[in-house]
Amino acid sequence: MADTAAAQLDVDGVVNDILGTIDREREREIVARRFGLFDRRETLEQIGELLGITRERVRQLEKAVVNRLRDAASKDLPHMSSVEEVISAHLSNMGGVARLSDVSAKVTPSNTKTDQAKVAFLAHLAPKLAVIEDNDHFFHSVGLSTKHTEKAIREHVSKIIEAIKAIGEPTTIDAIADRVGSKDTKHVEALAGISRQIATLSGRWGLVKWPMVNPKNIRDKIYVVLHDSGKPMHFSEIADSIKASDFKRKDVTTQAIHNELIKDKRFVLIGRGIYALSEWGYKQGTVADVIASILKKEGGPLHRDEIVRRVLKSRKVKETTVLLNLQGKPQFKRVAKATYTLADQN
C-alpha cells in the first residue's frame, strides 16, 4: 500500500486509451471538450455551435457516453483498476476526501489545469470514487465512495459548518471533531478542507468570513500577526511577519502597514513605531495622556519613580521622556520633592 500511495499515473496515456474506446468521433469530441481534457472546458452551447447540434443534444450524448464508460469501468475499461487503486490509496492517506487539485498534485508530475481535468474525468468514471463539483459551497473534490457517497459527504460538511457556528469562534479541528461526535479528526479535517465556507490559519479553523482564519485586508492581517505574537511589535516587524506568513496575499509595503496601523483603533502606538492591541489594555494617547490618567486614577500625588514605573507598563518609551513630560507640561505640578500631581487637583 505504501508503494501504491506514492505512485503516480500516466493520465495522458490512460485518458487517450479510454477515449479510444469511444467509437464515434463526435462523442469523443463532446467528452473531451466538456471535461476540458485537452483545453479549457466548454459549455453545452459552445459545443453545440461547433458540432451543429442543439445544446440539449450535446447534454444527452455526454450523459450517454459517460454512463457507458462508467458501466465499463468495473469490467474492461483500460487501466481503471489501477487508477482506482492509486487514487484511493492517496485519498486514504489524505483523510478519505480531498480537493481535486491536491489529489492531482499527488498523481501527476506537473499538476496543470489540464492534468486536474483528466484526473477529474477518471474519478467520474471510477465506481469507488465520488466527485464533488466545484460550486459556491465546495471546491472541486474527490472522495472515497466506499466511505461516503457524494450526498453523504455534503451532509457531513454541513454538520461541520453547523458545529463551527455553534462554537462561535475560531477553534481547533479537535474541538470541531468532538462537537460533531467523530473520533476521526483527520477525516473531519479533510471534509472541512473541501468546503468554501470554512477556512483555516495557523491551526485555527472557522467560517471563511472570520478574519482570524481568513484575513482579507491589511488591517485584519496586522491584527492576526499581533494577536499571534502576543506582544507589541514595530511596524517594520509586522510587515516582515506578513510577508513570511501563510496569508493568501502578503505582498505589502512597510509604509502601507504603518498607514493602516494609524487608522485602526484596535492598534495603539506605545512607542517609537511600536504598536500593541487595545484589547491588551493599552489606551490611545500621548505619554502626557497616560501620566494624566495614572494621576487621576490615583486621586493624589505620586513620586516620579512610581509614575515612571506605571507609564512604562503601557508605553515603550525612555524614562527621560516621562520625566520631560512631567516637568514640561502645564497639566502637572510638583507638590514636593520629586512628587507630582495634576495641576487641577487640590
Secondary structure, 3 states (H helix, E strand, C coil): CHHHHHCCCCHHHHHHHHHCCCCCHHHHHHHHHHHCCCCCCCCHHHHHHHHCCCHHHHHHHHHHHHHHHHHHHCCCCCCHHHHHHHHHHHHHHCCCEEEHHHHHHHHCCCCCHHHHHHHHHHHHHCCCEEEECCCCCECCEEEECCCCCHHHHHHHHHHHHHHHHHHCCCECHHHHHHHCCCCCHHHHHHHHHCECCEEEECCEEEECCCCCCCCCCHHHHHHHHHHHHCCCEEHHHHHHHHHCCCCCCCCCCHHHHHHHHHHCCCEEEEECCEEEEHHHCCCCCCHHHHHHHHHHHHCCCEEHHHHHHHHHHHCECCHHHHHHHHHHCCCEEEEECCEEEECCCC
